[in-house]
Amino acid sequence: MTQKIGTLADRINNRLVRYFPGPAVQVEAASPIVSFTFDDVPESSWTNGARILEEEGARGTFYISGNFVDGYDNERKMVPAQGCADLVAKGHELACHTYSHRKLSSFSRSELAADLERNDKALAAFDGMSGPRNFSVPFGMASPLMQPLLRKRFKTARSIMPGINKGRTDLHNLAAVELRPDQTYLDAADRWLAEVLQTGGWLIFFTHDVSSTPSFYGCPETKLRDLVRSAVSGGAKVMTVEAAASTLGL
């Protein structure tokens, strides 16, 4: 299924979700919290990304689309079932990214509900979880019409809007900072990390693959290691989205 991403309608939808948020909560984090998250979950986010976090005693959140498990996305090998089981065994979080990895606006409400249910069952086969999960929006393309369903079904939903989550926050449109090989993105990541270490709050990073030669949407392995080490040495609590939400009492 071909999907045009970043259309005018997509941009309008993202603005509507941002400027007309749902019920807000107060995020109070005087001590910095940093979460490292991975979308789609290419195989290297498991073999390299998870390993880098584990080396620093940290764990990450992996937003998985069940349709990708044991498969390929544009010739890129995705996480195998063995990888999902290994992530769970080592204490990482499996979170939802829809089953079919389609834009939310391409679903009817009933179609999306069925797709999310299918993904819950796919992930539960690995972690046995039956309660609400955390979610990230495929392609970062939100849908105001689907926000009520996301708020009802998930603890949190993560966007691609950069920022630090603190003060009044819409838990179903959490800000997150993207990691890409482009130097502009990598410099911005350093600035966001420095800010959260200085002022507190909850900073969420996201990327896709992790390697020495990452894709356009991936993160260089050395940069991820530097960010994780800097967060830990700077006094941040590096934890999964689920653990961060629990720590913050959300």
C-alpha positions as CSV (number, residue, x, y, z in Angstrom):
1,M,0.0,0.0,0.0
2,T,1.6,3.3,-1.1
3,Q,1.2,6.1,1.4
4,K,2.0,9.7,0.7
5,I,3.6,11.1,3.9
6,G,3.7,14.8,4.9
7,T,0.8,15.9,2.8
8,L,-1.0,19.2,3.5
9,A,-3.7,17.2,5.2
10,D,-1.1,15.5,7.4
11,R,0.4,18.8,8.4
12,I,-3.0,20.2,9.3
13,N,-3.8,17.1,11.3
14,N,-0.6,17.4,13.3
15,R,-1.2,21.1,14.0
16,L,-4.8,20.4,15.2
17,V,-3.6,17.7,17.6
18,R,-0.9,20.0,18.9
19,Y,-2.9,23.2,19.3
20,F,-6.1,21.5,20.5
21,P,-4.7,19.0,23.0
22,G,-6.7,16.5,25.0
23,P,-6.8,16.5,28.8
24,A,-3.4,17.6,30.2
25,V,-1.5,16.4,33.2
26,Q,1.2,18.0,35.2
27,V,4.6,16.5,34.5
28,E,6.9,17.3,37.4
29,A,10.5,16.0,37.0
30,A,13.0,18.1,38.8
31,S,15.5,15.4,38.2
32,P,16.0,14.7,34.4
33,I,14.5,11.6,32.9
34,V,15.6,10.4,29.4
35,S,14.0,7.7,27.3
36,F,15.5,6.2,24.2
37,T,12.9,4.8,21.8
38,F,13.0,3.0,18.4
39,D,10.2,3.0,15.8
40,D,9.4,0.1,13.4
41,V,12.3,-1.8,15.0
42,P,14.8,-2.7,12.3
43,E,17.0,-5.6,13.3
44,S,19.9,-3.3,14.1
45,S,17.9,-1.4,16.8
46,W,17.8,-4.7,18.6
47,T,21.3,-5.9,18.0
48,N,23.0,-2.5,18.3
49,G,20.6,-0.2,20.0
50,A,19.5,-2.4,22.8
51,R,23.1,-3.5,23.4
52,I,24.3,0.1,23.8
53,L,21.7,0.8,26.3
54,E,22.4,-2.4,28.2
55,E,26.1,-1.6,28.4
56,E,25.1,1.5,30.5
57,G,22.6,-0.4,32.6
58,A,19.7,1.2,30.8
59,R,16.7,-0.1,28.8
60,G,14.7,1.3,25.9
61,T,11.2,1.3,24.4
62,F,10.7,-0.5,21.1
63,Y,7.6,0.6,19.1
64,I,6.8,-2.5,17.1
65,S,4.4,-3.1,14.2
66,G,3.6,-6.8,14.2
67,N,3.5,-6.9,10.4
68,F,7.2,-6.2,10.4
69,V,8.3,-9.0,12.7
70,D,10.4,-11.6,10.9
71,G,10.1,-9.5,7.7
72,Y,11.5,-6.7,5.6
73,D,10.6,-3.1,5.0
74,N,12.0,-1.8,1.7
75,E,14.7,-4.5,1.8
76,R,15.7,-3.6,5.4
77,K,15.6,-6.6,7.7
78,M,13.3,-6.0,10.7
79,V,13.4,-7.5,14.2
80,P,12.8,-11.3,14.2
81,A,10.6,-13.0,16.7
82,Q,13.8,-14.1,18.5
83,G,14.7,-10.4,18.9
84,C,11.4,-9.5,20.4
85,A,11.7,-12.3,22.9
86,D,15.3,-11.3,23.7
87,L,14.2,-7.6,24.3
88,V,11.6,-8.8,26.8
89,A,14.0,-11.1,28.6
90,K,16.5,-8.3,29.0
91,G,13.9,-5.8,30.4
92,H,13.2,-3.6,27.4
93,E,9.6,-2.5,26.6
94,L,7.6,-3.6,23.7
95,A,5.1,-0.8,22.7
96,C,2.6,-0.4,19.9
97,H,3.1,1.2,16.5
98,T,-0.1,-0.3,14.9
99,Y,0.0,-3.7,13.3
100,S,0.0,-2.7,9.6
101,H,2.1,0.5,9.9
102,R,-0.3,2.7,8.1
103,K,-1.1,6.4,8.7
104,L,-3.8,6.8,11.2
105,S,-5.9,8.9,8.8
106,S,-6.1,5.9,6.4
107,F,-8.2,3.9,8.9
108,S,-11.8,4.1,9.9
109,R,-12.2,4.0,13.6
110,S,-13.4,0.4,13.6
111,E,-10.4,-0.6,11.3
112,L,-7.9,1.1,13.6
113,A,-9.4,-0.6,16.7
114,A,-9.1,-4.0,15.0
115,D,-5.6,-3.3,13.9
116,L,-4.5,-2.2,17.4
117,E,-6.1,-5.3,18.9
118,R,-4.2,-7.4,16.5
119,N,-0.9,-5.8,17.4
120,D,-1.7,-6.2,21.1
121,K,-2.1,-9.9,20.6
122,A,1.1,-10.1,18.5
123,L,3.2,-8.3,21.3
124,A,1.5,-10.3,24.1
125,A,2.9,-13.5,22.5
126,F,6.3,-12.2,23.6
127,D,5.7,-10.4,26.9
128,G,2.3,-11.7,28.1
129,M,1.1,-8.2,28.8
130,S,-2.7,-7.6,28.9
131,G,-3.0,-4.0,30.2
132,P,-2.7,-0.7,28.3
133,R,0.6,-0.2,26.4
134,N,2.3,2.9,25.1
135,F,2.0,4.0,21.5
136,S,3.9,6.0,18.9
137,V,2.2,7.4,15.8
138,P,3.3,5.8,12.5
139,F,5.2,8.3,10.4
140,G,4.5,10.9,13.0
141,M,1.3,11.7,11.2
142,A,-1.4,12.3,13.8
143,S,-5.2,12.2,13.4
144,P,-7.5,14.4,15.5
145,L,-10.4,12.0,14.8
146,M,-8.4,9.0,16.2
147,Q,-7.1,10.8,19.3
148,P,-10.1,9.7,21.5
149,L,-9.4,6.1,20.6
150,L,-5.7,6.5,21.5
151,R,-6.5,8.2,24.8
152,K,-8.9,5.4,25.7
153,R,-6.6,2.5,24.7
154,F,-3.0,3.6,25.5
155,K,-1.2,5.1,28.5
156,T,0.7,7.5,26.3
157,A,1.1,8.3,22.6
158,R,4.4,9.7,21.3
159,S,4.6,12.3,18.5
160,I,7.6,13.5,16.5
161,M,7.3,17.1,17.8
162,P,10.6,18.1,19.4
163,G,10.7,19.2,22.9
164,I,11.0,18.3,26.6
165,N,7.9,17.0,28.4
166,K,7.3,19.1,31.6
167,G,4.6,21.2,33.0
168,R,1.1,20.8,31.5
169,T,1.5,17.9,29.1
170,D,-0.8,16.0,26.7
171,L,0.2,12.4,27.4
172,H,-1.2,11.3,24.0
173,N,1.0,13.8,22.1
174,L,4.3,13.5,23.9
175,A,7.2,15.5,22.4
176,A,10.2,13.6,21.2
177,V,13.6,14.4,19.6
178,E,14.6,12.6,16.5
179,L,18.0,11.1,15.9
180,R,19.2,11.0,12.3
181,P,22.7,11.0,10.8
182,D,22.3,14.6,9.6
183,Q,24.6,16.8,11.7
184,T,21.8,19.3,12.3
185,Y,19.8,16.6,14.0
186,L,22.8,15.4,16.0
187,D,23.7,18.9,17.2
188,A,20.1,19.5,18.2
189,A,20.1,16.2,20.2
190,D,23.1,17.5,22.2
191,R,21.3,20.8,22.9
192,W,18.1,19.1,24.0
193,L,20.1,16.7,26.3
194,A,22.1,19.6,27.8
195,E,18.8,21.4,28.5
196,V,17.1,18.6,30.2
197,L,20.1,17.9,32.3
198,Q,20.1,21.5,33.4
199,T,16.4,22.2,33.8
200,G,14.8,18.8,34.4
201,G,11.9,17.2,32.7
202,W,11.3,14.1,30.5
203,L,13.2,14.0,27.2
204,I,12.3,11.2,24.7
205,F,14.7,10.4,21.9
206,F,13.6,8.3,18.9
207,T,15.2,6.8,15.9
208,H,14.9,3.7,13.7
209,D,18.0,1.6,12.8
210,V,21.4,1.9,14.6
211,S,24.7,1.2,12.8
212,S,27.9,2.7,11.6
213,T,26.2,3.4,8.3
214,P,22.6,4.2,9.3
215,S,19.7,4.9,6.9
216,F,18.3,8.4,6.4
217,Y,16.1,7.8,9.5
218,G,18.7,5.9,11.6
219,C,21.2,6.9,14.2
220,P,25.0,6.4,14.1
221,E,26.0,3.8,16.6
222,T,28.7,6.0,18.1
223,K,26.3,8.9,18.5
224,L,23.7,6.8,20.4
225,R,26.5,5.5,22.7
226,D,27.6,9.1,23.4
227,L,24.1,10.3,24.2
228,V,23.4,7.4,26.5
229,R,26.7,7.8,28.3
230,S,26.2,11.6,28.6
231,A,22.7,11.1,30.0
232,V,23.8,8.6,32.6
233,S,26.9,10.6,33.6
234,G,24.9,13.8,33.7
235,G,22.7,12.4,36.4
236,A,19.6,11.5,34.3
237,K,17.4,8.5,35.0
238,V,17.5,6.6,31.7
239,M,14.4,4.4,31.5
240,T,11.7,3.1,29.3
241,V,8.6,5.1,28.5
242,E,6.6,2.8,30.8
243,A,9.1,3.2,33.6
244,A,9.2,6.9,33.2
245,A,5.4,7.3,33.2
246,S,5.3,5.2,36.4
247,T,8.1,7.2,38.0
248,L,6.2,10.4,37.2
249,G,3.0,9.0,38.6
250,L,1.2,9.3,35.2
